[in-house]
C-alpha cells in the first residue's frame, strides 16, 4: 500500500536524507494551509502546528510501506522526536502525511516558509 508524504527539510531534493526517497515517486511541490511554523533545530528543521501559522513549502512523494518505515526510522518516530500524521495542504494537493516535531522550539530560529533559510 502506498502513502503520500510531504517533506519540508532534510528529505527534500539536494538535502542530506533525500537518498532515503530513491524508491519513491516525486509528485511535485505543494504548500500547506497557513497552520504551521518551521523552526531551525540545527542541521534540520522541525515543523509544528502554530496559531499564527504560515504556508510551508515542500515536496510530495508517493512511498511504499518499506520506504515509509525507513523514513519513520530516520525521523526518530520510535524515539519520540517526530510524529507522522496528516498535514493540511492547499488544494489541489492530495491528502498527505508529514513529520511533526515533538520537542520544544524555545529559542530556535523561525525558518519562515522554507528550509534552509536563504539569507
Contact map, one row per residue, 1 for C-alpha under 8 A:
11100000000000000000000000000000000000000000000000000000000000011000000000000000000000000000000000000000000000000000000
11110000000000000000000000000000000000000000000000000000000001111000000000000000000000000000000000000000000000000000000
11111000000000000000000000000000000000000000000000000000000001111001000000000000000000000000000110000000000000000000000
01111100000000000000000000000000000000000000000000000000000111100000000000000000000000000000011110000000000000000000000
00111110000000000000000000000000000000000000000000000000000111100000000000000000000000000000000111000000000000000000000
00011111000000000000000000000100000000000000000000000000011110000000000000000000000000100000000111000000000000000000000
00001111101100000000000000000000000000000000000000000000011110000000000000000000000000000000000001100000000000000000000
00000111111100000000000000000000000000000000000000000001111000000000000000000000000000000000000000000000000000000110000
00000011111100100000000000000000000000000001100000000000010000000000000000000000000000000000000000000000000000000111000
00000001111100111100000000000000000000000001100000000000000000000000000000000000000000000000000000000000000000000000000
00000011111110111111100000000000000000000000000000000000000000000000000000000000000000000000000000000000000000000000000
00000011111111101100000000000000000000000000000000000000011000000000000000000000000000000000000000000000000000000000000
00000000001111100100000000000000000000000000000000000000000000000000000000000000000000000000000000000000000000000000000
00000000000111110100000000000000000000000000000000000000000000000000000000000000000000000000000000000000000000000000000
00000000111111111100000000000000000000000000000000000000000000000000000000000000000000000000000000000000000000000000000
00000000011001111110000000000000000000000000000000000000000000000000000000000000000000000000000000000000000000000000000
00000000011100111111100000000000000000000000000000000000000000000000000000000000000000000000000000000000000000000000000
00000000011111111111110000000000000000000000000000000000000000000000000000000000000000000000000000000000000000000000000
00000000001000011111110000000000000000000000000000000000000000000000000000000000000000000000000000000000000000000000000
00000000001000001111111000000000000000000000000000000000000000000010011000000000000000000000000000000000000000000000000
00000000001000001111111100000000000000000000000000000000000010100010000000000000000000000000000000000000000000000000000
00000000000000000111111100000000000000000000000000000000000000000000000000000000000000000000000000000000000000000000000
00000000000000000001111110000000000000000000000000000000000000100010000000000000000000000000000000000000000000000000000
00000000000000000000111111000000000000000000000000000000000011110010000000000000000000000000000000000000000000000000000
00000000000000000000001111100000000000000000000000000000000011100000000000000000000000000000000000000000000000000000000
00000000000000000000000111110000000000000000000000000000001111000000000000000000000000000000000000000000000000000000000
00000000000000000000000011111000000000000000000000000000001111000000000000000000000000000000000000000000000000000000000
00000000000000000000000001111100000000000000000000000000001110000000000000000000000000000000000000000000000000000000000
00000000000000000000000000111110000000000000000000000000111100000000000000000000000000000000000000000000000000000000000
00000100000000000000000000011111000000000000000000000000111100000000000000000000000000001100100000000000000000000000000
00000000000000000000000000001111100000000000000000000011110000000000000000000000000000001100000000000000000000000000000
00000000000000000000000000000111111100000000000000000111100000000000000000000000000000111100000000000000000000000000000
00000000000000000000000000000011111100000000000000000111000000000000000000000000000000011100000000000000000000000000000
00000000000000000000000000000001111100000000000000011111000000000000000000000000000000000000000000000000000000000000000
00000000000000000000000000000001111110000000000011111110000000000000000000000000000000000000000000000000000000000000000
00000000000000000000000000000001111111000000001111111111000000000000000000000000000000000000000000000000000000000000000
00000000000000000000000000000000001111100000001111001101000000000000000000000000000000000000000000000000000001111000000
00000000000000000000000000000000000111110000111100000001000000000000000000000000000000000000000000000000000001111110000
00000000000000000000000000000000000011111000111000000000000000000000000000000000000000000000000000000000100111110000000
00000000000000000000000000000000000001111111110000000000000000000000000000000000000000000000000000000000000111100010000
00000000000000000000000000000000000000111111110000000000000000000000000000000000000000000000000000000000100110000000000
00000000000000000000000000000000000000011111100000000000000000000000000000000000000000000000000000000000000000000000000
00000000000000000000000000000000000000011111100000000000000000000000000000000000000000000000000000000000000000000000000
00000000110000000000000000000000000000011111110000000000000000000000000000000000000000000000000000000000000000000000000
00000000110000000000000000000000000001111111111000000000000000000000000000000000000000000000000000000000000000100011000
00000000000000000000000000000000000001111001111100000000000000000000000000000000000000000000000000011000100000000000000
00000000000000000000000000000000000111100000111110000000000000000000000000000000000000000000000000111000000000000000000
00000000000000000000000000000000000111000000011111000000000000000000000000000000000000000000000000011100000000000000000
00000000000000000000000000000000001110000000001111101000000000000000000000000000000000000000000000000000000000000000000
00000000000000000000000000000000001110000000000111111000000000000000000000000000000000000000000000000000000000000000000
00000000000000000000000000000000001100000000000011111000000000000000000000000000000000000000000000000000000000000000000
00000000000000000000000000000000011100000000000001111100000000000000000000000000000000000000000000000000000000000000000
00000000000000000000000000000000011110000000000011111110000000000000000000000000000000000000000000000000000000000000000
00000000000000000000000000000001111110000000000000011111000000000000000000000000000000000000000000000000000000011000000
00000000000000000000000000000011111100000000000000001111100000000000000000000000000000000000000000000000000000001000000
00000001000000000000000000000011110111000000000000000111110000000000000000000000000000000000000000000000000000011100000
00000001000000000000000000001111000000000000000000000011111000000000000000000000000000000000000000000000000000001100000
00000111100100000000000000001110000000000000000000000001111100000000000000000000000000000000000000000000000000000100000
00000111000100000000000001111100000000000000000000000000111110000000000000000000000000000000000000000000000000000000000
00011110000000000000000001111100000000000000000000000000011111000000000000000000000000000000000100000000000000000000000
00011110000000000000100111110000000000000000000000000000001111100000000000000000000000000000000000000000000000000000000
01111000000000000000000111100000000000000000000000000000000111110000000000000000000000000000000000000000000000000000000
01111000000000000000101110000000000000000000000000000000000011111011000000000000000000000000000000000000000000000000000
11100000000000000000000100000000000000000000000000000000000001111111000000000000000000000000000000000000000000000000000
11100000000000000000000000000000000000000000000000000000000000111111100000000000000000000000000000000000000000000000000
00000000000000000000000000000000000000000000000000000000000000011111110000000000000000000000000000000000000000000000000
00000000000000000001101100000000000000000000000000000000000000111111111000000000000000000000000000000000000000000000000
00100000000000000000000000000000000000000000000000000000000000111111111100000000000000000000000000000000000000000000000
00000000000000000000000000000000000000000000000000000000000000001111111110000000000000000000000000000000000000000000000
00000000000000000001000000000000000000000000000000000000000000000111111111000000000000000000000000000000000000000000000
00000000000000000001000000000000000000000000000000000000000000000011111111100000000000000000000000000000000000000000000
00000000000000000000000000000000000000000000000000000000000000000001111111111100000100000000000000000000000000000000000
00000000000000000000000000000000000000000000000000000000000000000000111111111100000000000000000000000000000000000000000
00000000000000000000000000000000000000000000000000000000000000000000011111111000000000000000000000000000000000000000000
00000000000000000000000000000000000000000000000000000000000000000000001111111000110000000000000000100000000000000000000
00000000000000000000000000000000000000000000000000000000000000000000000111111111110000000000000000000000000000000000000
00000000000000000000000000000000000000000000000000000000000000000000000111111111111100000000000000000000000000000000000
00000000000000000000000000000000000000000000000000000000000000000000000110011111100000000000000000000000000000000000000
00000000000000000000000000000000000000000000000000000000000000000000000000011111100000000000000000000000000000000000000
00000000000000000000000000000000000000000000000000000000000000000000000000011111111000000000000000000100000000000000000
00000000000000000000000000000000000000000000000000000000000000000000000000111111111000000000000000001110000000000000000
00000000000000000000000000000000000000000000000000000000000000000000000000111001111100000000000000111110000000000000000
00000000000000000000000000000000000000000000000000000000000000000000000000001001111110000000000000111100000000000000000
00000000000000000000000000000000000000000000000000000000000000000000000100001000011111000000000011110000000000000000000
00000000000000000000000000000000000000000000000000000000000000000000000000000000001111100000000011110000000000000000000
00000000000000000000000000000000000000000000000000000000000000000000000000000000000111110000001111000000000000000000000
00000100000000000000000000000001000000000000000000000000000000000000000000000000000011111000001111000000000000000000000
00000000000000000000000000000001100000000000000000000000000000000000000000000000000001111100001100000000000000000000000
00000000000000000000000000000111100000000000000000000000000000000000000000000000000000111110111100000000000000000000000
00000000000000000000000000000111100000000000000000000000000000000000000000000000000000011111100000000000000000000000000
00000000000000000000000000000000000000000000000000000000000000000000000000000000000000001111110000000000000000000000000
00000000000000000000000000000000000000000000000000000000000000000000000000000000000000000111110000000000000000000000000
00000000000000000000000000000100000000000000000000000000000000000000000000000000000000001111111000000000000000000000000
00010000000000000000000000000000000000000000000000000000000000000000000000000000000000001011111100000000000000000000000
00010000000000000000000000000000000000000000000000000000000000000000000000000000000001111000111110000000000000000000000
00111100000000000000000000000000000000000000000000000000000100000000000000000000000001111000011111000000000000000000000
00111100000000000000000000000000000000000000000000000000000000000000000000000000000111100000001111100000000000000000000
00001110000000000000000000000000000000000000000000000000000000000000000000000000000111100000000111110000000000000000000
00000010000000000000000000000000000000000000001000000000000000000000000000100000011110000000000011111000000000000000000
00000000000000000000000000000000000000000000011100000000000000000000000000000000011110000000000001111100000000000000000
00000000000000000000000000000000000000000000011100000000000000000000000000000000111000000000000000111110000000000000000
00000000000000000000000000000000000000000000000100000000000000000000000000000001111000000000000000011111000000000000000
00000000000000000000000000000000000000000000000000000000000000000000000000000000110000000000000000001111100000000000000
00000000000000000000000000000000000000000000000000000000000000000000000000000000000000000000000000000111110000000000000
00000000000000000000000000000000000000101000010000000000000000000000000000000000000000000000000000000011111100000000000
00000000000000000000000000000000000000000000000000000000000000000000000000000000000000000000000000000001111100000000000
00000000000000000000000000000000000000000000000000000000000000000000000000000000000000000000000000000000111110000000000
00000000000000000000000000000000000000111000000000000000000000000000000000000000000000000000000000000000111111000000000
00000000000000000000000000000000000000111000000000000000000000000000000000000000000000000000000000000000001111100000000
00000000000000000000000000000000000011110000000000000000000000000000000000000000000000000000000000000000000111110000000
00000000000000000000000000000000000011110000100000000000000000000000000000000000000000000000000000000000000011111111100
00000000000000000000000000000000000011100000000000000101000000000000000000000000000000000000000000000000000001111110100
00000000000000000000000000000000000011000000000000000111100000000000000000000000000000000000000000000000000000111110000
00000001100000000000000000000000000001000000000000000001110000000000000000000000000000000000000000000000000000111111100
00000001100000000000000000000000000001010000100000000000000000000000000000000000000000000000000000000000000000111111110
00000000100000000000000000000000000000000000100000000000000000000000000000000000000000000000000000000000000000100111110
00000000000000000000000000000000000000000000000000000000000000000000000000000000000000000000000000000000000000110111111
00000000000000000000000000000000000000000000000000000000000000000000000000000000000000000000000000000000000000000011111
00000000000000000000000000000000000000000000000000000000000000000000000000000000000000000000000000000000000000000000111
